[in-house]
Amino acid sequence: MEILLSSVSQGLLWSIMAIGVYITFRLLDIPDLTAEGSFPLGAAICAIGLVNDLSPILATLLGMIGGMIIGVVSGVLHTKMKIPALLTGIITLTALYSINLKILGRANIALLKEKTLVTNLQNFGFEKTYAVIILGIIFNFIIIVFLTLFLKTEIGLALLSTGNNINMSASNGIRVDNMKILGYMLSNGFIALSGALLTQNNGFADLNMGVGTIVIGLASIIVAEVVIKNISLGKRLASIIVGSIIYRLIISLVLEIPGMDTQLVKLFSAIILAIILFIPEFEKKLPKRIRR
């Protein structure tokens, strides 16, 4: 039961990052590696804000805004300077290493006695795990409602159209470059928000906490698509939460194996992702009756 509750609490916070990855990876069909830098950026900004006595809400929002700004930078590099998406992510990720180190001042920073959103909820009598679950539910609800409504607006539909068929969208007068920049901004904003929330849950911000972020995000998305098929966009966003929780549960169970070396977690994460990515292709090879 403890493993399940821990997986749910962690999964809810990581799912915000996965939703951010979903925007570029699925909606815009852009492989954006900026996530591995914007995630610790949000954590770093939030942690420094908390250490300097900013309110937890303001520190969290500043972390998110930092991610949005770096998303715009990546978007401009890709669209205006015509740098390929993968190279754009590598350039931004490399630059963010120095930026995050400058913000933190050192490799990591602890939040031992700082007031955070988690400790604020604990002051209401909730245990830490339940406080994190409540926090994750609130932020996921706000994000999913916002995206569901936003993607039904004219701008949101233009964003979806850009991802579906960029040439047709451009021929219909949609400024596809602007839509890509908007997608980058939203994506990295949510990823940085996830980093800000997780640093408050973990009690520290670390320069290397973004390593493997893309793997976790993609795994959560693919698990959601494998487990729950053929649903509307709003429900798909919600299903990513389920995928994230399942992925965290799998990792937790792997760590429970006797004699398991915790240093191999990233290796197992990559292996699990490879297996998950293969499942859709494996299903196609099955007879239709078994597939159903």
C-alpha positions as CSV (number, residue, x, y, z in Angstrom):
1,M,0.0,0.0,0.0
2,E,2.9,2.4,0.8
3,I,4.5,1.7,-2.6
4,L,1.2,2.4,-4.3
5,L,0.6,5.7,-2.4
6,S,4.1,6.8,-3.1
7,S,3.8,6.0,-6.8
8,V,0.5,7.9,-7.0
9,S,2.0,11.0,-5.3
10,Q,5.1,11.0,-7.4
11,G,3.2,10.1,-10.6
12,L,0.9,13.1,-10.1
13,L,3.8,15.5,-10.0
14,W,5.7,13.9,-12.9
15,S,2.5,13.8,-15.0
16,I,2.7,17.6,-15.3
17,M,6.1,17.2,-16.9
18,A,4.7,14.4,-19.2
19,I,1.8,16.7,-20.3
20,G,4.4,19.3,-21.2
21,V,6.4,16.7,-23.3
22,Y,3.1,15.6,-24.9
23,I,2.5,19.1,-26.3
24,T,5.7,19.1,-28.3
25,F,6.1,15.3,-28.9
26,R,2.6,14.5,-29.9
27,L,0.7,17.7,-30.7
28,L,3.5,19.4,-32.7
29,D,5.5,16.3,-33.6
30,I,8.7,17.9,-32.4
31,P,11.4,16.0,-30.4
32,D,12.3,18.7,-27.9
33,L,15.3,17.9,-25.6
34,T,14.9,21.3,-23.9
35,A,12.9,19.4,-21.2
36,E,16.0,18.0,-19.6
37,G,17.2,21.6,-18.9
38,S,13.9,23.4,-18.3
39,F,12.9,20.8,-15.6
40,P,15.9,21.7,-13.3
41,L,15.5,25.3,-14.3
42,G,12.1,25.4,-12.7
43,A,13.4,23.6,-9.7
44,A,16.4,26.0,-9.3
45,I,14.3,29.2,-9.6
46,C,11.7,27.9,-7.2
47,A,14.4,26.7,-4.6
48,I,16.2,30.0,-4.7
49,G,12.9,31.9,-4.3
50,L,12.0,29.8,-1.3
51,V,15.4,30.3,0.3
52,N,15.0,34.0,-0.1
53,D,11.6,33.9,1.7
54,L,9.3,34.2,-1.3
55,S,5.9,32.7,-0.9
56,P,5.7,29.1,-2.2
57,I,3.1,30.0,-4.8
58,L,5.1,32.9,-6.2
59,A,8.3,30.8,-6.2
60,T,6.5,28.0,-8.1
61,L,5.0,30.4,-10.6
62,L,8.4,32.0,-11.2
63,G,9.8,28.6,-11.9
64,M,7.1,28.0,-14.4
65,I,7.7,31.4,-16.0
66,G,11.4,30.6,-16.3
67,G,10.5,27.5,-18.2
68,M,8.2,29.4,-20.5
69,I,10.9,31.9,-21.3
70,I,13.4,29.2,-22.2
71,G,10.7,27.6,-24.3
72,V,10.4,30.8,-26.3
73,V,14.2,30.8,-26.8
74,S,14.1,27.2,-28.1
75,G,11.1,28.0,-30.3
76,V,12.9,31.0,-31.8
77,L,16.1,29.0,-32.4
78,H,14.1,26.3,-34.2
79,T,11.7,28.5,-36.3
80,K,13.5,31.8,-36.9
81,M,17.1,30.5,-37.1
82,K,16.0,27.3,-38.8
83,I,18.0,25.0,-36.5
84,P,16.8,21.4,-36.5
85,A,14.6,20.5,-33.5
86,L,17.1,18.0,-32.0
87,L,20.0,20.4,-32.3
88,T,17.9,23.2,-30.9
89,G,17.3,21.0,-27.8
90,I,20.9,20.2,-27.4
91,I,22.0,23.8,-27.7
92,T,19.4,25.0,-25.2
93,L,20.1,22.1,-22.8
94,T,23.9,22.9,-22.9
95,A,23.3,26.5,-22.2
96,L,20.9,25.7,-19.4
97,Y,23.5,23.7,-17.5
98,S,25.5,26.9,-16.9
99,I,22.4,28.9,-16.3
100,N,21.0,26.5,-13.7
101,L,24.4,26.3,-12.0
102,K,24.6,30.1,-11.9
103,I,21.1,30.3,-10.3
104,L,21.8,27.6,-7.7
105,G,25.3,28.8,-7.0
106,R,26.4,25.2,-6.4
107,A,25.5,21.7,-7.5
108,N,22.5,21.4,-5.2
109,I,20.6,23.3,-2.6
110,A,18.5,22.0,0.4
111,L,15.1,23.2,1.5
112,L,15.3,21.7,5.0
113,K,13.5,24.4,7.0
114,E,11.8,26.4,4.1
115,K,8.1,26.8,3.8
116,T,6.8,25.0,0.7
117,L,3.4,24.1,-0.8
118,V,3.9,20.6,0.7
119,T,4.6,21.8,4.2
120,N,1.8,24.3,4.0
121,L,-0.6,21.4,3.4
122,Q,1.0,19.4,6.1
123,N,0.2,22.3,8.5
124,F,-3.5,21.5,7.9
125,G,-2.9,18.1,9.4
126,F,-2.2,16.0,6.2
127,E,0.6,13.5,6.1
128,K,3.3,14.3,3.5
129,T,2.2,11.7,1.0
130,Y,-1.4,12.8,1.1
131,A,-0.4,16.5,0.9
132,V,1.6,15.7,-2.3
133,I,-1.4,13.8,-3.7
134,I,-3.7,16.8,-3.0
135,L,-1.2,19.2,-4.5
136,G,-0.8,17.0,-7.6
137,I,-4.5,16.7,-8.1
138,I,-5.1,20.5,-7.9
139,F,-2.4,21.4,-10.4
140,N,-3.3,18.6,-12.8
141,F,-6.9,19.6,-12.7
142,I,-6.1,23.3,-13.4
143,I,-3.7,22.3,-16.3
144,I,-6.1,19.8,-17.9
145,V,-9.1,22.2,-17.8
146,F,-6.9,25.0,-19.1
147,L,-5.5,23.0,-22.0
148,T,-8.9,21.4,-22.9
149,L,-10.5,24.9,-23.1
150,F,-7.5,26.5,-24.8
151,L,-7.2,23.9,-27.5
152,K,-10.8,24.6,-28.5
153,T,-10.1,28.3,-29.1
154,E,-9.0,29.7,-32.5
155,I,-5.4,29.8,-31.4
156,G,-5.5,26.3,-29.9
157,L,-7.0,24.9,-33.1
158,A,-4.3,26.6,-35.1
159,L,-1.7,25.0,-32.8
160,L,-3.3,21.5,-33.4
161,S,-3.5,22.2,-37.1
162,T,0.2,23.1,-37.2
163,G,1.1,19.8,-35.7
164,N,-1.3,17.8,-37.9
165,N,-0.3,19.3,-41.3
166,I,2.1,22.2,-41.3
167,N,2.0,22.8,-45.0
168,M,-1.8,22.9,-45.2
169,S,-1.8,25.1,-42.1
170,A,0.6,27.6,-43.7
171,S,-1.3,27.7,-46.9
172,N,-4.5,28.6,-44.9
173,G,-2.8,31.6,-43.4
174,I,-1.8,30.2,-40.0
175,R,1.5,31.5,-38.8
176,V,3.0,28.1,-38.1
177,D,6.3,29.5,-36.7
178,N,4.4,31.4,-34.0
179,M,2.3,28.3,-33.2
180,K,5.5,26.3,-32.7
181,I,6.9,28.9,-30.4
182,L,3.7,28.9,-28.5
183,G,3.9,25.1,-28.2
184,Y,7.5,25.3,-27.0
185,M,6.5,27.9,-24.4
186,L,3.6,26.0,-23.0
187,S,5.5,22.7,-23.0
188,N,8.5,24.0,-21.2
189,G,6.4,26.0,-18.8
190,F,4.6,22.9,-17.6
191,I,7.9,20.9,-17.4
192,A,9.5,23.7,-15.3
193,L,6.3,23.7,-13.1
194,S,6.8,20.0,-12.5
195,G,10.4,20.6,-11.5
196,A,9.3,23.3,-9.1
197,L,6.7,21.1,-7.5
198,L,9.1,18.1,-7.2
199,T,11.8,20.1,-5.6
200,Q,9.3,21.1,-2.9
201,N,8.4,17.5,-2.5
202,N,12.0,16.2,-2.4
203,G,13.3,19.0,-0.2
204,F,16.2,19.9,-2.5
205,A,17.1,21.2,-6.0
206,D,19.9,19.5,-7.9
207,L,21.7,20.5,-11.0
208,N,21.3,17.0,-12.6
209,M,17.7,16.3,-11.6
210,G,16.6,16.7,-15.2
211,V,18.6,13.8,-16.5
212,G,16.2,11.2,-17.9
213,T,13.3,13.6,-17.9
214,I,12.5,12.8,-21.6
215,V,12.5,9.1,-20.9
216,I,10.0,9.5,-18.0
217,G,7.8,11.8,-20.0
218,L,7.7,9.6,-23.1
219,A,7.2,6.4,-21.0
220,S,4.2,8.0,-19.3
221,I,2.7,9.1,-22.6
222,I,3.2,5.7,-24.3
223,V,1.8,3.8,-21.3
224,A,-1.3,6.0,-21.4
225,E,-1.7,5.4,-25.1
226,V,-1.3,1.6,-24.7
227,V,-3.6,1.2,-21.7
228,I,-6.3,3.7,-22.8
229,K,-7.0,3.9,-26.6
230,N,-9.1,6.0,-28.9
231,I,-10.2,8.8,-26.6
232,S,-10.7,12.6,-27.0
233,L,-7.9,15.0,-26.4
234,G,-9.1,16.1,-23.0
235,K,-9.4,12.6,-21.8
236,R,-6.0,11.8,-23.3
237,L,-4.4,14.5,-21.2
238,A,-6.0,13.0,-18.1
239,S,-4.9,9.5,-19.2
240,I,-1.3,10.7,-19.0
241,I,-1.7,11.0,-15.3
242,V,-2.6,7.3,-15.2
243,G,0.4,6.5,-17.4
244,S,2.7,8.4,-15.2
245,I,1.5,6.6,-12.1
246,I,1.8,3.2,-13.7
247,Y,5.4,4.1,-14.8
248,R,6.3,5.2,-11.3
249,L,4.8,2.0,-9.9
250,I,6.9,-0.1,-12.2
251,I,10.1,1.7,-11.2
252,S,9.2,1.4,-7.5
253,L,8.6,-2.4,-7.9
254,V,11.9,-2.8,-9.8
255,L,13.7,-1.1,-6.8
256,E,12.0,-3.5,-4.4
257,I,13.8,-6.4,-6.1
258,P,16.2,-7.9,-3.5
259,G,19.8,-6.8,-4.2
260,M,18.8,-4.2,-6.8
261,D,21.5,-1.6,-7.3
262,T,19.8,1.9,-7.3
263,Q,22.5,3.2,-9.6
264,L,20.9,1.0,-12.4
265,V,17.5,2.8,-12.2
266,K,18.2,4.9,-15.3
267,L,19.2,1.8,-17.2
268,F,16.0,0.0,-16.3
269,S,14.0,3.2,-17.2
270,A,15.5,3.1,-20.7
271,I,14.8,-0.6,-21.0
272,I,11.2,-0.2,-19.9
273,L,10.7,2.7,-22.3
274,A,12.1,0.6,-25.2
275,I,9.7,-2.3,-24.3
276,I,6.7,0.2,-24.0
277,L,7.6,1.7,-27.4
278,F,7.6,-1.7,-28.9
279,I,4.2,-2.7,-27.6
280,P,2.2,-0.8,-30.3
281,E,4.2,-2.4,-33.0
282,F,3.9,-5.8,-31.4
283,E,0.1,-5.4,-31.2
284,K,-0.1,-4.7,-35.0
285,K,1.4,-8.1,-35.6
286,L,-1.3,-9.9,-33.6
287,P,-4.5,-11.2,-35.2
288,K,-7.4,-8.8,-35.0
289,R,-9.4,-11.1,-32.7
290,I,-6.5,-11.3,-30.1
291,R,-5.8,-7.6,-30.5
292,R,-9.4,-6.7,-29.5
